[in-house]
Amino acid sequence: MSLRQSGGQHILPEAGRVPKHWRAQPRAATKALASLARQGKDEECRELLRRMRRDEVETNIFHFSSAINACEKAANWRLALDTLHSMVQHEVLPNLISYCSSVSACEKASQWPAALDLLAEMQQRQVYPNVIAFSSAISAYEKGGEWQRALQLFGTMATKKVTQDVVSYGSMISALAQGGQWRLAFHLLSDMVNDQITPNVVSYNSAISACEKGLEWKFALRLLQSMSEAFASPDVVSYSAAISACAKTGEWQHALSLLMYMGQKKVAPNTVSFNAAVSAAEKVQDWLLALELMRVMRRTEVPPSVVTYSSAISACEKSLEWEAALELMSQMPAAKVAANQITYNSAISACEMGCQWRLATFLLNRMRDVAIPQDELSFSAAISACSRSGRWRDALTLLSALQQRAVRCDAVARDAALRACVKVYRWQAALLLLHLVPDTVIGCSLVIDGCEAGGCAALMPSFMDSLERLFMCRARLLHMPSSDS
């Protein structure tokens, strides 16, 4: 391994020896390791440490700490722990800095069990965790989705006489946000103020995000207002989270007002901000508003994402505007945005609502061609499109393909095919379809109603006899002893 400093200058040649003057000047080695650490070159730091020991150059706490710092920047938690525990083997005792860097490496890799083990190890070695170590561990819990453990650790800080600061509060509020605990996050933000700790933008953003996940748009707007009163200027993350909170609860007018207010405050909306606004338009089935927001994105050179297109296509689908939905989908390649399963499902549903069975089946087959997984929603919408157009054979073909491709056949897909059969009085085919899904109440109603509406009441006795035999056969199968018994 060839070791280089920034700028390409060699520290050591391939498999070379360390400079002789390092033995008398350990700080030169510290400088070289620190240079590699700043670049996050964890493997190179470890290799340099190995060569120093091989060439009998002193390795001290500063050298090991630099190597662990490199591991932290690279989120290489395994190498960080390995380096930390190798210190004792070389008669170097880990200190607070080396432990904090190791805990931070675990946090960046979402390894909360390892972070917790390090905290326990620190106390065993009488290296007492400080606020940095606790904050990193709390953040590790957050990334692991363990908000209860994070809250317990946060409470431990007081018993260990470690003063909580804006970073530890921010980490805790973020953990609560990830766990959807908006009330706790809201109250914790209030506790910060009571403890005379001024919340920063990150703390407020986490609390607003918690309100968004909890569908509490009023509290989200209240926090946004509190930021301005506390001289913590809301940023694009603050506004985007608040817009999303409004969008998820159908408060589209508030969502749009916030988007416009961002311009007045000279905070440029980004893709996430617009996505939330387009989602608000989708929720209220306003396809024209969704398209207008996308036009604004183009004018302001904000790149749309697959979420933008999927939400807008869904808005068109809900508004029965299948042509607009397909037009949006056709624009995606030029925008260098790849459609996903949600995009295709929304477009197929739009074709279903417009009775466009050919386009629906084309899109369904296109999903397979571009290796996008088809699910029960994809097939149900396409089968329903065939049903609406009276294409019973095509509906049955798709239902057969659904089973062949190991996609779960649900009642929606089965009932859509049933409707297609009933519409053209294909009673035997309809009866066979009732075998597919155990829930037969809706399916039976469809066939019976079809008989009555089609003036085929004479077929009812025969149908009921067939249906009774079907249920008896299924009952026997359910109670049949297994081959193992």
Steps between C-alpha positions, in 0.01 A plus 500: 500500500636839396425775754447858383424831664254746349632635173643161402827521697621159615526434873642152445574302184354157441593278799760765595648577838396801705741797508781450753451840659150394617663304783638819650210716382167321562315821414602455136314169499202667671494762225503234227222301668293815558531585130364159404228525766373832361449324168319211666765251384439241768676203340808710422517621862481146626774391259724787607454403866593142414821612327590729790478207741695278260779757476496550879375858482314609812120489467322718754146613577514774236590253224220259590249782543581629151444155355167463683400847382555386141278197565232732640501716188474189283226352727721188526386399848656154494846636423449775760426243771783277385743793518364606840539155651847452349620800702511297823709232329761768429484641854311814399193576711197633310388846611179698470581624149569154358182363659288791375629452145424127522146564626452753219616240245237260635238775481575577136464130418173473703663244732327591825583172684872560442465863613328388820773242567762772466324719756504211747865428420592864560362487854681173570826668404402807702483712186175681567280581194452868425218673318660418161504125572141504627377705202666263253347199672154662500541574129596135445175398669313741274642343185414157636139604567544451877344818638406338835863401564612845391263663747626276779861589419409869482360474853819325614702812418353685799580216740857492367521877552557561128342831398270466201571748221340605174660205316374233742153657504504517121601134472224399741233702320613349170470149649146581615418635154619178339280308742196715423484630857392854421364584847825402673703689239283810546534488878873435485543813291315692771728345763801638312368852540421439867858378551621822337637311197417683179367254241677520165358448153578126512302459822200683359517307173497168685199607705312618188586170332354317802177699461496416130526127573229537763272684253490801732512787252386765749787423737741499204389851403521613862861381518579674172365823646698444822821479299459852370417630848812328640718649223571155357436561131307210343686334214384290206479190725273684747260616231502167313409305815219746581367485142506120517309508830229710333499282188452175694194639676338649188579859596603588146433874536740526794754292307488737202511807725820370660653431159431859392615636837838332445555727201417808705756391763758432228515131586518314169264198490669175400370175356378380841302823552327468163441127548306574817294765320426268204399232751255750652347554155473125455318460833227741388493355145604830342694384194520851350669629816746210490591580138535869579739423786711291263509791255622726780773245573616518140500882502700512822731219384413270790548143375197271540546154650313174459292606803397819317387314190331219692297744711398706194404186304298381799323841509408454133382145565273613785362776276428248216756675277673195350641690202673754726636215712656328198635830370682553831641151484628560147694806625697304758781366273582853377514615863733205574261368763440125507145384571451259791225260606289780650522703178390208284219397735361854499517516119333159461226610743450815290455281191256283697285801589505603135406148379829488305564126531760484220713772659457345844623159381782666304623677814469179701715314249739794483565463872625147439715613206680764709533268803261691728319258734130457430276466805133431566418870446657492152298196394176604674495834316577340162241223554244761604576699182422187297185441704372855439548445125328159500826319418435190710751278319777758548402535866531122549831495313640765734365314802680187380822700444471641852516150647780390268716793612457412868300817573242457776150479355281717719124546503525826303666333200263201518189718527612715207525187285163384636340826388640447151349149485165601648470791259493257202315220692796259519361323806719189500816710479367719783431196716850365449647834604341466843755226572788746490447706815348371828298821554203426273226727639550787252570259215177306558303825518647607165393177330153495660436865415621431147251215461213720611605801290555282193157341520655161573304417813444147364871435548486583869414150632778343295743768611412458867544119472844552344590753764396263780717223352789746476470593871471135607809411298693788658383400848624145447837630382531722805429210738704243311778357725853578389735231369716543812220401738 
